[in-house]
Amino acid sequence: MPRSFVTVLVFCISSLSLGQTAFFNGGDLQMHSNAQMGIHTDLINDGNFNQNTGLVGFYSDGPLFFQGTNPITIFDGEFAAQGNLFLENTITVSNNTNFIFGNVNTSLVNPTNLLNFGENSFFTGESDISKVVGFAGVERATTFSFPIGDGEQLRSLLLNSNNASDFASSAYFFDSPNGPNTYNQEFDIDTKIRDIGFISNNEFWVLNSDTESNITLSWNARSDLGLIATVLEDIILVGWSKVSNQWISLGKVAIGGDLEEGFITSENFIPDEYAAITFGTLPLPLDTFVTNNPTLGNYFLSPNADGTNDFLVFDNLEDTGSNQVLIYNKFGQKVFEMTNYMNEFNGVSNIDNFVLNREIGLPEGIYYYTIFLTDLNLSYQGFLFLDR
């Protein structure tokens, strides 16, 4: 029997005789091939616990805690703590991880305190009742599905990198990015580039990697994407830029499902350039306006204060950004002009050099309008009939 094993065994027995409720390693603990260790109490590691080729399992009907000054590396790991395993340091699994029941809870704010998967390692059994809640990491992987989620659901993130990243980590937050209770940064969903319509306020992911990659995320009924999208094709992925402090589109190269349940794959990006990732929508409302309005048509105006057709109303014009509205009479004289028009025209001229009794208003007849949509670089023309 190796000397290191005998030393630790004696130390543990001595510790238990003093009534200590945790398994404490202050020496050199090593697991050899085909060896199996079941840990049924808290683990405190202040020694060396890294040269392992056997199985280390964490089993309990209640919660377990891993503490101490030194992280550990195990070959095969098995997690079956009904009350969850709480990591206050890092555990690296270099071969196989078997999730049975209970979550592995890691830090929600510190991506260096996590359950880490070594190069070429793999895992099985991840589910809604057994996964990583907090940050999970992986070494030297080109494709990896992080088995992450919150206390209730598995919400994996699939990372596809162009080259193997030395290290990547990710966590999921079922929380509002606008003001999360579980994370130490806010991501205002109204601060975004113009090519984004709406942004989910239900959930977000944090992903760290310095290698160009794309990601695949899924949604379910709890994501409630019907709040921001009307059709599947509206959905994109968006990321909070660390440089510009706003949401930027991460695009999409594949999408499937419906608004209740589906998946989406982003375009390539460098994860380290973004502090958070979630679902957004395209097109913008202003793009929807253009699609739904190839022309604006002709209008009838009867400003008699009866509540019907008293003003010239262009539906949804407020969604198009900046605009300018010009109205002319049949002689080509400009009788009305307004920037950022909000349905104010009621048959009265606002042009100073147009000689007319303003209290009476413009005479009955046909008038012509032009609308310039500045942000879209588009214009509309039509006519209106003013009835007196």
BABA-14491 format. One record per residue: x, y, z of N, C-alpha, C in turn; residue in one letter. Coordinates in steps of 0.2 Angstrom, whole numbers, padded with zeros to 4 digits, always signed. Last residue first. Layout:
BEGIN
XYZXYZXYZa...
This chain:
BEGIN
-0322+0353-0227-0324+0358-0222-0332+0357-0222r-0309+0341-0229-0316+0343-0230-0318+0348-0224d-0296+0338-0239-0298+0341-0233-0305+0344-0234l-0288+0323-0244-0294+0328-0245-0296+0331-0239f-0271+0320-0248-0276+0320-0243-0282+0325-0246l-0259+0310-0256-0263+0316-0256-0268+0315-0250f-0241+0306-0256-0248+0304-0257-0252+0310-0257g-0225+0298-0254-0229+0303-0256-0237+0301-0257q-0211+0294-0244-0217+0292-0246-0221+0299-0249y-0193+0289-0243-0199+0294-0243-0205+0291-0246s-0178+0284-0234-0184+0283-0238-0189+0289-0238l-0168+0282-0225-0167+0285-0231-0172+0283-0236n-0171+0279-0212-0172+0273-0217-0170+0276-0224l-0170+0291-0205-0166+0285-0203-0166+0279-0208d-0179+0299-0212-0172+0300-0212-0168+0294-0210t-0192+0298-0222-0190+0294-0216-0182+0294-0216l-0202+0311-0227-0195+0308-0227-0193+0305-0221f-0217+0312-0235-0214+0311-0229-0207+0308-0230i-0228+0324-0242-0222+0320-0243-0219+0319-0236t-0244+0327-0249-0239+0326-0243-0233+0323-0246y-0256+0338-0255-0251+0333-0256-0246+0333-0251y-0274+0341-0255-0267+0343-0253-0263+0337-0254y-0290+0347-0261-0285+0342-0261-0278+0345-0259i-0301+0355-0250-0298+0353-0256-0293+0348-0255g-0305+0370-0240-0307+0363-0242-0303+0362-0249e-0292+0380-0234-0298+0379-0237-0299+0372-0239p-0285+0380-0217-0284+0380-0224-0291+0378-0228l-0292+0391-0205-0288+0386-0207-0288+0385-0215g-0297+0401-0196-0302+0398-0201-0298+0391-0203i-0286+0405-0190-0292+0403-0186-0297+0399-0190e-0277+0410-0200-0276+0404-0196-0282+0401-0192r-0280+0416-0215-0283+0417-0208-0282+0410-0204n-0265+0418-0224-0271+0415-0223-0274+0416-0216l-0251+0417-0232-0256+0422-0230-0263+0418-0230v-0237+0410-0227-0243+0408-0231-0248+0413-0228f-0225+0413-0220-0226+0417-0226-0233+0415-0230n-0225+0403-0210-0226+0410-0208-0228+0414-0214d-0234+0388-0209-0229+0392-0213-0231+0399-0212i-0244+0380-0204-0239+0382-0199-0233+0386-0203n-0262+0379-0207-0255+0380-0209-0250+0382-0203s-0273+0366-0202-0270+0373-0201-0263+0373-0203v-0277+0353-0202-0280+0358-0207-0278+0365-0206g-0270+0347-0192-0278+0347-0192-0280+0352-0197n-0256+0338-0188-0259+0342-0193-0267+0341-0193f-0249+0329-0179-0252+0335-0177-0256+0339-0182e-0243+0316-0179-0250+0317-0181-0253+0323-0178n-0229+0320-0177-0233+0315-0172-0240+0316-0173m-0214+0322-0185-0221+0323-0185-0224+0317-0181y-0200+0326-0186-0203+0322-0181-0210+0323-0180n-0204+0343-0192-0199+0337-0191-0201+0333-0185t-0215+0349-0203-0214+0348-0197-0209+0342-0197m-0225+0361-0212-0219+0357-0212-0218+0356-0205e-0237+0367-0224-0236+0364-0217-0229+0360-0218f-0239+0372-0236-0243+0375-0231-0242+0372-0224v-0231+0376-0251-0230+0373-0245-0234+0376-0239k-0239+0376-0267-0237+0380-0261-0236+0376-0255q-0244+0370-0277-0237+0368-0275-0235+0372-0270g-0258+0371-0279-0253+0376-0283-0246+0374-0281f-0264+0363-0270-0264+0361-0277-0260+0365-0281k-0252+0363-0256-0258+0364-0259-0258+0362-0266n-0242+0351-0246-0243+0357-0251-0250+0357-0254y-0232+0347-0232-0239+0346-0235-0239+0353-0240i-0220+0336-0225-0221+0342-0229-0228+0341-0232l-0211+0329-0212-0218+0329-0216-0219+0336-0219v-0198+0319-0207-0200+0326-0209-0206+0325-0214q-0191+0309-0194-0195+0310-0200-0196+0317-0201n-0182+0296-0185-0183+0303-0187-0187+0303-0194s-0191+0281-0182-0185+0285-0181-0187+0292-0183g-0202+0273-0184-0198+0274-0190-0191+0278-0188t-0212+0273-0175-0208+0267-0175-0202+0268-0180d-0221+0283-0177-0216+0284-0172-0211+0279-0171e-0230+0278-0187-0224+0282-0189-0219+0283-0184l-0241+0271-0184-0235+0268-0182-0229+0272-0185n-0251+0279-0196-0251+0274-0191-0243+0272-0190d-0253+0296-0197-0249+0290-0201-0248+0285-0195f-0267+0306-0197-0263+0301-0193-0260+0296-0198v-0272+0322-0196-0269+0318-0201-0265+0313-0198l-0287+0324-0186-0280+0325-0188-0278+0320-0193f-0300+0320-0187-0299+0327-0185-0291+0329-0187d-0306+0308-0189-0303+0311-0194-0301+0318-0193n-0317+0311-0176-0316+0306-0181-0312+0310-0187t-0320+0320-0166-0316+0314-0164-0315+0309-0169g-0326+0331-0170-0330+0326-0168-0327+0320-0166d-0319+0343-0174-0319+0341-0167-0324+0336-0165a-0317+0344-0188-0323+0347-0185-0324+0345-0178n-0308+0341-0200-0306+0344-0193-0312+0348-0190p-0306+0328-0209-0312+0333-0208-0312+0335-0201s-0298+0320-0222-0297+0324-0215-0303+0329-0215l-0292+0306-0229-0297+0310-0228-0297+0314-0221f-0278+0300-0239-0281+0301-0232-0287+0306-0233y-0269+0287-0247-0272+0293-0247-0277+0294-0241n-0253+0277-0245-0260+0278-0247-0262+0286-0246g-0241+0273-0242-0245+0275-0236-0252+0277-0238l-0233+0258-0248-0236+0265-0249-0240+0267-0243t-0228+0248-0241-0225+0249-0247-0227+0256-0249p-0229+0244-0226-0231+0250-0229-0227+0252-0235n-0223+0233-0220-0230+0233-0220-0233+0239-0224n-0210+0236-0222-0212+0230-0225-0220+0230-0225t-0209+0248-0214-0207+0248-0221-0210+0242-0225v-0212+0243-0201-0216+0248-0204-0215+0248-0212f-0202+0234-0199-0208+0231-0200-0213+0236-0203t-0191+0243-0197-0191+0238-0203-0198+0235-0204d-0196+0248-0185-0195+0252-0191-0195+0248-0198l-0195+0237-0176-0201+0240-0178-0201+0244-0184p-0182+0227-0184-0184+0232-0179-0191+0234-0181l-0184+0209-0187-0182+0216-0189-0184+0221-0183p-0175+0203-0173-0175+0207-0179-0181+0205-0183l-0173+0202-0156-0177+0201-0162-0174+0206-0167t-0164+0191-0144-0166+0198-0146-0171+0196-0152g-0158+0182-0130-0162+0183-0136-0164+0190-0137f-0140+0185-0124-0147+0183-0123-0151+0183-0130t-0126+0187-0115-0129+0185-0121-0136+0183-0119i-0113+0198-0108-0119+0194-0107-0122+0192-0114a-0101+0204-0112-0102+0202-0105-0108+0198-0104a-0089+0201-0125-0096+0202-0123-0097+0200-0116y-0077+0197-0129-0079+0204-0131-0086+0206-0128e-0076+0184-0127-0073+0188-0122-0074+0196-0123d-0081+0178-0139-0085+0178-0133-0082+0183-0128p-0081+0183-0154-0076+0182-0149-0080+0183-0142i-0091+0175-0167-0089+0181-0163-0084+0179-0158f-0102+0169-0180-0095+0169-0176-0094+0175-0173n-0119+0169-0177-0114+0169-0181-0107+0169-0177e-0129+0156-0167-0126+0163-0169-0121+0163-0175s-0143+0146-0168-0135+0146-0168-0133+0153-0171t-0157+0141-0158-0154+0146-0163-0146+0146-0162i-0172+0132-0155-0165+0133-0154-0162+0138-0160f-0187+0130-0146-0183+0130-0152-0176+0131-0150g-0204+0133-0141-0198+0129-0140-0194+0129-0146e-0213+0143-0144-0213+0140-0137-0207+0136-0136e-0211+0148-0156-0209+0152-0151-0210+0149-0144l-0202+0133-0164-0207+0139-0164-0206+0143-0158d-0189+0126-0173-0194+0126-0168-0199+0131-0169g-0173+0134-0177-0178+0129-0178-0183+0129-0172g-0159+0141-0186-0164+0142-0181-0170+0137-0183i-0143+0147-0190-0148+0142-0190-0153+0143-0185a-0136+0159-0190-0135+0155-0195-0139+0149-0196v-0138+0176-0184-0140+0169-0183-0138+0165-0190k-0132+0189-0173-0135+0186-0179-0137+0179-0178g-0128+0197-0163-0124+0191-0164-0126+0187-0170l-0130+0214-0161-0132+0208-0164-0127+0203-0165s-0127+0221-0145-0125+0221-0152-0128+0214-0155i-0130+0232-0132-0132+0226-0135-0130+0226-0142w-0117+0242-0125-0123+0241-0127-0124+0234-0130q-0103+0246-0122-0108+0245-0117-0115+0246-0120n-0093+0245-0131-0097+0250-0132-0103+0251-0127s-0085+0234-0125-0082+0241-0128-0087+0246-0128v-0093+0224-0122-0089+0227-0116-0086+0233-0119k-0109+0222-0128-0102+0223-0129-0099+0226-0123s-0120+0209-0125-0118+0215-0122-0111+0217-0123w-0127+0201-0139-0122+0201-0134-0121+0208-0132g-0141+0191-0146-0138+0197-0145-0133+0197-0139v-0148+0181-0159-0145+0181-0152-0141+0188-0152l-0165+0183-0165-0158+0183-0166-0155+0182-0159i-0182+0180-0172-0177+0179-0166-0170+0179-0168i-0191+0181-0182-0189+0187-0178-0183+0187-0174d-0194+0169-0186-0189+0172-0190-0187+0179-0187e-0205+0166-0178-0199+0163-0177-0193+0166-0180l-0215+0180-0174-0214+0174-0178-0207+0172-0176v-0215+0189-0164-0222+0187-0166-0221+0181-0171t-0206+0193-0149-0206+0191-0156-0213+0188-0158a-0207+0196-0135-0203+0200-0139-0203+0198-0147i-0216+0187-0129-0216+0194-0127-0212+0198-0132l-0213+0174-0134-0219+0178-0137-0219+0185-0135g-0203+0169-0126-0201+0173-0132-0207+0177-0135l-0202+0163-0113-0208+0167-0115-0206+0172-0121d-0195+0154-0106-0191+0159-0109-0196+0165-0112s-0204+0144-0103-0202+0148-0098-0198+0154-0101r-0204+0136-0115-0210+0140-0113-0208+0145-0108a-0187+0138-0121-0193+0134-0119-0199+0139-0117n-0173+0138-0131-0177+0141-0127-0183+0137-0126w-0155+0136-0134-0162+0134-0135-0166+0138-0130s-0140+0141-0143-0144+0141-0137-0151+0139-0139l-0124+0139-0149-0131+0137-0150-0135+0137-0143t-0111+0150-0155-0115+0146-0150-0122+0144-0152i-0095+0151-0163-0102+0152-0163-0105+0148-0157n-0079+0160-0161-0084+0154-0160-0091+0156-0162s-0062+0164-0157-0068+0165-0161-0073+0159-0162e-0057+0164-0140-0057+0161-0147-0063+0162-0151t-0058+0167-0127-0054+0171-0131-0054+0169-0139d-0072+0166-0117-0067+0162-0121-0064+0167-0126s-0086+0165-0107-0079+0168-0107-0075+0163-0112n-0102+0170-0105-0098+0165-0109-0091+0169-0109l-0118+0170-0097-0111+0173-0098-0107+0168-0100v-0135+0172-0102-0129+0168-0101-0123+0172-0101w-0152+0176-0096-0146+0177-0100-0140+0172-0098f-0169+0180-0096-0164+0176-0094-0158+0178-0098e-0179+0190-0098-0181+0184-0093-0174+0180-0091n-0180+0200-0107-0179+0202-0100-0179+0196-0095n-0174+0200-0124-0177+0197-0118-0175+0199-0111s-0177+0215-0134-0172+0210-0130-0175+0207-0124i-0181+0221-0150-0183+0220-0143-0178+0215-0140f-0172+0225-0162-0179+0227-0160-0180+0227-0152g-0157+0231-0168-0160+0226-0164-0167+0229-0162i-0150+0240-0176-0152+0234-0179-0156+0229-0174d-0146+0250-0167-0152+0251-0171-0155+0245-0174r-0139+0244-0152-0139+0246-0159-0145+0246-0162i-0145+0248-0135-0144+0244-0141-0142+0247-0147k-0153+0249-0121-0147+0252-0124-0144+0247-0129t-0163+0242-0115-0165+0248-0120-0159+0251-0123d-0158+0233-0106-0161+0231-0113-0163+0236-0118i-0143+0235-0098-0149+0239-0100-0152+0236-0106d-0137+0225-0088-0136+0226-0095-0143+0229-0097f-0126+0225-0073-0133+0226-0076-0132+0227-0084e-0118+0214-0062-0118+0219-0067-0124+0219-0071q-0117+0202-0054-0114+0209-0051-0114+0214-0057n-0132+0192-0051-0126+0194-0055-0124+0201-0053y-0144+0190-0046-0139+0185-0045-0133+0186-0048t-0153+0200-0049-0152+0199-0042-0146+0194-0041n-0151+0211-0063-0151+0205-0060-0150+0205-0053p-0157+0221-0073-0156+0222-0066-0156+0216-0062g-0158+0216-0086-0159+0224-0085-0157+0226-0077n-0158+0203-0086-0152+0206-0088-0152+0214-0086p-0167+0194-0074-0167+0200-0079-0160+0203-0080s-0164+0176-0074-0164+0183-0071-0165+0188-0076d-0157+0163-0074-0164+0165-0075-0166+0171-0071f-0141+0162-0081-0145+0166-0076-0152+0166-0078f-0127+0151-0083-0134+0153-0085-0137+0157-0079y-0110+0152-0088-0115+0151-0083-0122+0154-0086a-0094+0146-0093-0100+0148-0095-0105+0147-0089s-0077+0146-0100-0082+0145-0095-0088+0148-0096s-0062+0139-0107-0068+0143-0108-0073+0141-0102a-0045+0139-0112-0050+0138-0107-0056+0142-0109f-0039+0138-0125-0035+0135-0119-0040+0134-0113d-0049+0132-0138-0048+0138-0133-0044+0135-0127s-0046+0126-0154-0047+0124-0147-0044+0130-0142a-0055+0136-0166-0049+0132-0164-0050+0131-0156n-0068+0139-0168-0064+0138-0174-0057+0134-0172n-0080+0132-0157-0074+0136-0158-0070+0134-0164s-0095+0131-0151-0092+0128-0157-0086+0133-0158n-0105+0127-0137-0099+0131-0139-0096+0128-0145l-0121+0127-0131-0116+0123-0135-0111+0128-0138l-0127+0128-0115-0124+0132-0120-0119+0128-0124l-0142+0122-0106-0136+0121-0109-0134+0127-0114s-0151+0122-0094-0151+0127-0100-0144+0128-0103r-0161+0113-0084-0155+0113-0088-0155+0118-0094l-0170+0121-0070-0170+0118-0077-0162+0118-0080q-0169+0125-0057-0175+0122-0059-0174+0118-0066e-0158+0133-0053-0160+0128-0049-0166+0123-0051g-0151+0134-0070-0153+0137-0063-0155+0131-0059d-0137+0128-0079-0144+0129-0078-0145+0133-0072g-0126+0117-0089-0127+0123-0084-0135+0124-0084i-0115+0110-0096-0121+0107-0093-0124+0111-0087p-0110+0115-0112-0109+0117-0105-0116+0114-0101f-0103+0106-0124-0110+0108-0122-0110+0109-0114s-0091+0110-0136-0092+0108-0129-0099+0111-0127f-0078+0109-0147-0085+0109-0146-0086+0106-0139t-0064+0111-0144-0067+0115-0149-0075+0115-0149t-0055+0113-0128-0061+0110-0132-0063+0115-0138a-0046+0116-0118-0044+0114-0124-0050+0110-0128r-0057+0114-0104-0050+0115-0106-0049+0112-0113e-0071+0122-0096-0068+0117-0100-0061+0119-0103v-0082+0126-0082-0077+0127-0087-0074+0121-0091g-0097+0133-0076-0093+0127-0077-0088+0129-0082a-0104+0143-0063-0100+0143-0069-0097+0136-0069f-0121+0139-0059-0116+0143-0058-0111+0142-0064g-0125+0123-0057-0128+0129-0056-0123+0134-0054v-0124+0109-0067-0120+0114-0064-0124+0120-0063v-0135+0095-0063-0131+0099-0068-0127+0104-0064k-0150+0088-0061-0143+0086-0060-0138+0090-0065s-0163+0090-0064-0161+0089-0057-0154+0087-0056i-0163+0091-0078-0165+0097-0074-0164+0096-0067d-0146+0084-0082-0154+0084-0082-0156+0090-0078s-0133+0073-0087-0135+0080-0085-0143+0080-0086e-0128+0061-0090-0133+0061-0085-0135+0068-0083g-0110+0063-0092-0116+0060-0094-0121+0061-0088t-0095+0070-0100-0100+0069-0095-0106+0066-0097f-0077+0071-0103-0084+0070-0105-0089+0069-0099f-0061+0077-0109-0066+0074-0104-0073+0074-0106s-0052+0084-0117-0055+0077-0119-0059+0074-0114n-0046+0093-0103-0046+0092-0110-0048+0084-0112e-0058+0094-0089-0051+0094-0092-0052+0092-0100g-0070+0104-0083-0069+0098-0087-0062+0099-0091f-0074+0111-0067-0070+0111-0073-0069+0104-0076n-0084+0120-0058-0083+0113-0060-0080+0113-0066l-0076+0135-0050-0081+0131-0054-0080+0124-0054l-0070+0150-0049-0072+0145-0044-0078+0141-0047n-0068+0159-0059-0062+0155-0058-0064+0149-0052t-0080+0167-0061-0079+0161-0066-0072+0157-0064p-0090+0172-0049-0083+0171-0050-0081+0165-0054n-0103+0172-0048-0100+0179-0050-0093+0178-0051v-0108+0161-0044-0112+0164-0049-0109+0170-0051l-0099+0146-0040-0100+0153-0039-0104+0156-0045s-0109+0131-0040-0103+0135-0040-0104+0142-0040t-0116+0116-0036-0117+0123-0036-0110+0127-0035n-0123+0103-0044-0116+0105-0042-0116+0113-0042v-0138+0096-0039-0134+0100-0043-0127+0101-0040n-0145+0079-0039-0142+0085-0035-0138+0089-0040g-0140+0064-0047-0145+0068-0044-0142+0074-0040f-0129+0061-0057-0134+0057-0055-0140+0060-0052i-0117+0064-0069-0122+0067-0065-0128+0062-0063f-0101+0059-0070-0108+0056-0070-0112+0060-0066n-0087+0063-0080-0092+0065-0075-0098+0062-0076t-0071+0057-0084-0078+0056-0085-0082+0059-0079n-0057+0065-0084-0060+0060-0088-0068+0060-0089n-0054+0075-0075-0050+0074-0081-0053+0069-0086s-0062+0088-0067-0063+0081-0069-0059+0080-0075v-0058+0099-0054-0057+0097-0061-0058+0090-0062t-0066+0110-0043-0064+0103-0045-0064+0102-0052i-0062+0125-0034-0062+0121-0041-0061+0114-0040t-0072+0130-0020-0065+0130-0024-0067+0126-0030n-0084+0128-0015-0080+0135-0014-0073+0135-0016e-0097+0120-0021-0090+0121-0022-0088+0128-0020l-0109+0110-0015-0107+0117-0015-0100+0118-0016f-0121+0099-0021-0114+0099-0019-0112+0107-0020l-0137+0095-0015-0133+0098-0019-0126+0098-0016n-0145+0086-0008-0145+0093-0006-0140+0097-0009g-0141+0074-0014-0148+0076-0014-0149+0083-0012q-0127+0071-0023-0129+0074-0017-0136+0077-0017a-0119+0064-0033-0126+0062-0031-0127+0064-0024a-0108+0063-0045-0111+0068-0041-0118+0065-0039f-0092+0057-0049-0099+0055-0048-0102+0060-0043e-0077+0057-0059-0081+0060-0054-0089+0058-0054g-0061+0051-0063-0068+0051-0064-0072+0054-0058d-0050+0059-0058-0050+0056-0065-0058+0055-0067f-0048+0076-0051-0050+0069-0050-0051+0066-0057i-0040+0089-0043-0041+0086-0049-0043+0078-0048t-0044+0103-0032-0042+0096-0033-0044+0094-0040i-0037+0118-0025-0042+0114-0029-0040+0107-0030p-0034+0123-0008-0031+0120-0014-0037+0117-0018n-0040+0127+0004-0036+0132+0000-0034+0130-0007t-0058+0123+0007-0050+0123+0007-0047+0127+0003g-0072+0114+0002-0069+0120+0004-0061+0118+0004q-0087+0108-0003-0080+0107-0004-0076+0114-0003f-0101+0101+0005-0097+0107+0004-0090+0105+0002f-0118+0095+0003-0111+0094+0004-0107+0100+0002l-0134+0092+0009-0129+0096+0006-0122+0094+0008p-0141+0075+0010-0141+0082+0011-0136+0086+0008g-0138+0062+0007-0145+0064+0007-0146+0072+0008d-0123+0060-0004-0126+0062+0002-0134+0063+0001s-0108+0058-0012-0114+0055-0010-0117+0058-0004y-0096+0059-0024-0099+0063-0018-0106+0061-0017f-0082+0049-0029-0090+0051-0029-0092+0055-0023g-0069+0046-0039-0071+0050-0033-0078+0052-0033v-0060+0033-0046-0066+0037-0046-0067+0040-0039l-0042+0036-0052-0048+0032-0049-0055+0036-0050g-0031+0043-0054-0034+0039-0059-0040+0035-0058t-0023+0058-0049-0028+0053-0047-0030+0049-0054n-0015+0070-0042-0013+0064-0046-0017+0058-0045q-0022+0079-0033-0022+0080-0040-0020+0074-0044n-0021+0084-0019-0026+0079-0021-0027+0080-0029f-0012+0091-0006-0011+0089-0013-0016+0083-0015n-0021+0101+0005-0015+0097+0003-0015+0096-0004g-0033+0106+0010-0027+0110+0010-0021+0107+0008d-0049+0103+0008-0043+0101+0005-0038+0107+0005n-0063+0096+0015-0058+0102+0015-0051+0100+0013i-0079+0091+0012-0072+0090+0010-0068+0096+0011l-0092+0084+0021-0089+0089+0018-0082+0088+0017d-0096+0066+0017-0096+0072+0021-0093+0078+0018t-0094+0056+0009-0101+0057+0011-0102+0063+0016h-0086+0050-0005-0086+0055+0000-0093+0057+0003i-0079+0036-0010-0085+0039-0009-0085+0044-0003g-0067+0030-0021-0068+0034-0015-0075+0037-0015m-0058+0017-0029-0065+0021-0028-0065+0024-0021q-0046+0012-0041-0048+0014-0034-0054+0018-0034a-0043+0010-0054-0048+0005-0052-0050+0007-0044n-0027+0018-0051-0032+0015-0056-0036+0010-0052s-0027+0028-0036-0024+0024-0041-0029+0021-0046h-0027+0044-0029-0031+0038-0031-0028+0035-0037m-0019+0052-0016-0018+0050-0023-0023+0044-0024q-0014+0065-0005-0019+0060-0007-0019+0059-0014l-0004+0072+0006-0004+0070-0002-0008+0064-0003d-0012+0082+0017-0006+0079+0015-0006+0078+0008g-0024+0086+0022-0018+0091+0023-0012+0088+0020g-0040+0085+0021-0034+0082+0018-0029+0088+0018n-0054+0080+0030-0049+0085+0029-0043+0082+0026f-0071+0079+0030-0065+0075+0028-0060+0080+0026f-0080+0085+0044-0078+0085+0037-0072+0081+0036a-0082+0085+0058-0087+0083+0054-0086+0083+0046t-0072+0080+0072-0073+0084+0066-0078+0081+0061q-0070+0073+0083-0077+0075+0082-0077+0079+0076g-0058+0067+0085-0059+0073+0088-0065+0076+0087l-0059+0056+0077-0059+0055+0084-0060+0061+0088s-0057+0061+0064-0064+0059+0066-0064+0058+0074l-0043+0063+0065-0048+0069+0064-0055+0067+0067s-0039+0050+0065-0037+0054+0070-0042+0060+0070s-0043+0046+0052-0046+0043+0058-0045+0047+0064i-0036+0055+0044-0043+0055+0044-0046+0052+0050c-0023+0050+0047-0024+0057+0048-0032+0058+0049f-0023+0037+0042-0022+0038+0049-0024+0045+0051v-0025+0040+0028-0030+0036+0032-0029+0037+0039l-0013+0047+0025-0020+0051+0025-0025+0047+0029v-0004+0037+0026-0003+0043+0030-0010+0047+0031t-0008+0028+0017-0008+0026+0024-0008+0032+0028v-0006+0035+0005-0012+0033+0007-0013+0031+0014f+0008+0037+0005+0004+0043+0005-0003+0041+0007s+0013+0024+0003+0014+0027+0010+0009+0033+0010r+0003+0011-0004+0008+0017-0005+0008+0021+0002p+0004-0006+0000+0000+0000+0000+0004+0006+0000m
